[in-house]
Structures are given as C-alpha cells and as structure tokens.
Amino acid sequence: MRRRNQRGLTLIELIVAFTIMLILSMMAVPLARARVEAERRRVLLNDLIDMRRAIDKFKDNCDMGYFGPPKQGSNCYPESLTVLVEGTKLAASADGKVMKFLRRIPIDPFTNKAEWGLRSDQDDPTSTSWGGQNVFDVYSKTTDKDADGRPYADW
C-alpha cells in the first residue's frame, strides 16, 4: 500500500537528474579549458609586446646618446631584462637620474616563471641559445603550440 501524500523523488528520477547534470558538466569543461588557454595566449602576447617595446625604447634612447657611449658589442641594446627594470643612468644628469623601461619582468603564463628566452642581435633567429651580447628579442620557453600548430616560442 502506498501513501497518497508521500513526497520526494524516486530513484529513477534521481538517476535521470544526475545524468543530465553529468552531461552538462562534461560539456562545460572543454569550454572552460578553451577560455583558460585563450587568456594565456592573450597575456603572453601582451607581455611580449610590452617587453619588445621596452627593448626598442632602450635602443632608441641609447642611439640618441642619453646613456653615454654604448658598451662595446652591445649595439645599444640592453644587456639583460633586469636593465630595463632597474634602469640606466642618464649621462647628462648631474643628480644620477635613472631611466626605467619596465616595472617588472612579466611572468610567462605558460611556464609560470619570470624566465624568458633571449636572443642577441648576433644570434641566429631560430637559435634557442643566447649569445649573451645583448637582448635583441624575447620569446616564451614553453614547448606548447597554438591552435594552428605554431610553437608559442615563435610568437
């Protein structure tokens, strides 16, 4: 005998509800992963643009003679990324003013480290080892590839 005022869900109703929830959550996971990947790509591109602009500004100011005579073999490029953060003394400044180009070295969103691959203007463009003369270009050290199959290190 069943009670007429019985309330609640049957086992079948619970199984159907949980199955629907499982299917919906399985559909959401790939979308969430795609969003995380897209955000990493966006951050990487912005960081590379910022660092490359800072390198170019350093080069322009060095070419104009603001830092005095350039170091031999540097071709007016910074010696390291830390030079862009710590700054370089202006030659014409009596009080030792420093010109900075970056607030901090950004963290690579794929490696989660503030370590970047560096290239000198004397290095081979496809080389993964840095000659150490100067910093002409930066790239990500990750081995991941974008949706087109192009390595992020080539960006």
C-alpha positions as CSV (number, residue, x, y, z in Angstrom):
1,M,0.0,0.0,0.0
2,R,1.3,3.4,-0.9
3,R,0.6,6.6,0.9
4,R,-1.2,9.2,-1.1
5,N,0.6,12.2,0.5
6,Q,4.1,10.7,0.0
7,R,6.6,13.3,-1.2
8,G,10.1,13.1,-2.6
9,L,11.9,11.7,-5.6
10,T,12.1,8.2,-6.8
11,L,15.4,6.5,-7.5
12,I,14.8,6.7,-11.3
13,E,14.1,10.5,-11.1
14,L,17.4,11.0,-9.2
15,I,19.4,8.9,-11.7
16,V,17.9,10.9,-14.6
17,A,18.6,14.2,-12.9
18,F,22.2,13.3,-12.1
19,T,22.8,12.0,-15.6
20,I,21.6,15.3,-17.1
21,M,23.9,17.2,-14.7
22,L,26.8,15.0,-15.6
23,I,26.3,15.6,-19.3
24,L,26.0,19.3,-18.8
25,S,29.2,19.5,-16.7
26,M,31.1,17.4,-19.3
27,M,30.1,19.9,-21.9
28,A,31.3,22.8,-19.8
29,V,34.8,21.5,-19.0
30,P,36.2,21.9,-22.6
31,L,34.7,25.4,-22.8
32,A,36.5,26.3,-19.6
33,R,39.8,24.9,-20.8
34,A,39.5,26.9,-24.0
35,R,38.9,30.1,-22.1
36,V,41.9,29.5,-19.9
37,E,44.1,28.8,-23.0
38,A,42.8,31.9,-24.7
39,E,43.6,34.0,-21.7
40,R,47.1,32.6,-21.5
41,R,47.6,33.4,-25.2
42,R,46.3,37.0,-24.7
43,V,48.6,37.5,-21.6
44,L,51.6,36.1,-23.5
45,L,51.1,38.3,-26.5
46,N,50.7,41.4,-24.3
47,D,53.8,40.6,-22.3
48,L,55.9,40.0,-25.4
49,I,54.7,43.3,-26.9
50,D,55.5,45.2,-23.7
51,M,59.0,43.8,-23.4
52,R,59.8,44.3,-27.1
53,R,58.6,47.9,-26.9
54,A,60.8,48.4,-23.8
55,I,63.8,47.0,-25.7
56,D,63.1,49.3,-28.6
57,K,62.7,52.4,-26.4
58,F,66.0,51.5,-24.7
59,K,67.7,51.2,-28.1
60,D,66.2,54.5,-29.3
61,N,67.4,56.3,-26.2
62,C,70.8,54.7,-26.4
63,D,71.2,55.7,-30.1
64,M,70.3,59.3,-29.1
65,G,73.2,59.2,-26.6
66,Y,71.2,59.6,-23.4
67,F,73.2,56.9,-21.7
68,G,76.6,58.0,-22.9
69,P,78.8,55.8,-25.1
70,P,77.4,52.3,-25.6
71,K,79.1,49.3,-24.3
72,Q,81.3,47.5,-26.8
73,G,79.4,44.9,-28.8
74,S,76.0,45.8,-27.3
75,N,74.9,47.7,-30.4
76,C,72.9,49.9,-28.0
77,Y,70.6,47.0,-26.9
78,P,70.2,46.3,-23.2
79,E,72.5,43.7,-21.6
80,S,69.6,41.9,-19.9
81,L,66.0,42.3,-19.0
82,T,66.9,43.4,-15.5
83,V,68.5,46.5,-17.0
84,L,65.1,47.5,-18.3
85,V,63.6,47.1,-14.8
86,E,66.4,48.6,-12.7
87,G,67.0,51.4,-15.2
88,T,70.1,53.1,-16.7
89,K,71.7,56.3,-15.6
90,L,71.3,59.3,-17.9
91,A,74.7,60.6,-18.9
92,A,73.6,64.3,-18.9
93,S,72.0,64.1,-15.4
94,A,74.2,65.5,-12.6
95,D,72.0,64.1,-9.9
96,G,72.2,60.5,-11.2
97,K,68.7,60.2,-12.7
98,V,67.8,56.8,-13.9
99,M,65.5,55.9,-16.9
100,K,63.4,52.7,-16.4
101,F,61.5,50.9,-19.1
102,L,59.7,48.1,-17.3
103,R,58.1,48.0,-13.9
104,R,58.8,44.3,-13.6
105,I,59.8,41.3,-15.7
106,P,56.4,39.7,-16.5
107,I,55.7,36.1,-15.7
108,D,55.3,33.7,-18.6
109,P,51.7,32.5,-18.4
110,F,52.7,29.0,-19.8
111,T,55.7,28.3,-17.6
112,N,54.6,30.4,-14.6
113,K,58.2,31.8,-14.3
114,A,59.7,35.2,-15.0
115,E,62.3,33.4,-17.2
116,W,62.2,34.2,-20.9
117,G,64.2,33.0,-23.8
118,L,66.5,35.7,-25.0
119,R,68.1,36.4,-28.4
120,S,71.0,38.7,-29.2
121,D,71.1,40.7,-32.5
122,Q,74.1,38.5,-33.4
123,D,72.3,35.2,-32.7
124,D,70.6,33.0,-35.3
125,P,66.9,33.9,-35.3
126,T,65.9,30.2,-34.9
127,S,68.5,29.6,-32.1
128,T,67.3,28.6,-28.7
129,S,70.6,29.6,-27.0
130,W,71.5,33.1,-26.1
131,G,74.9,34.5,-27.1
132,G,74.8,36.9,-24.2
133,Q,76.0,40.0,-26.0
134,N,72.7,41.9,-25.6
135,V,68.9,41.4,-25.6
136,F,67.5,42.0,-29.1
137,D,64.4,39.8,-28.7
138,V,62.5,37.7,-26.1
139,Y,60.3,34.6,-26.5
140,S,58.5,32.1,-24.3
141,K,60.4,29.0,-23.2
142,T,57.3,26.8,-23.4
143,T,57.1,23.9,-25.8
144,D,53.3,24.3,-26.2
145,K,51.8,25.1,-29.6
146,D,48.8,27.3,-30.5
147,A,45.7,26.0,-32.3
148,D,47.5,26.4,-35.7
149,G,50.3,24.2,-34.6
150,R,52.8,27.1,-34.3
151,P,55.0,27.0,-31.2
152,Y,54.5,29.9,-28.8
153,A,58.3,30.3,-28.8
154,D,57.9,31.6,-32.4
155,W,55.5,34.4,-31.5
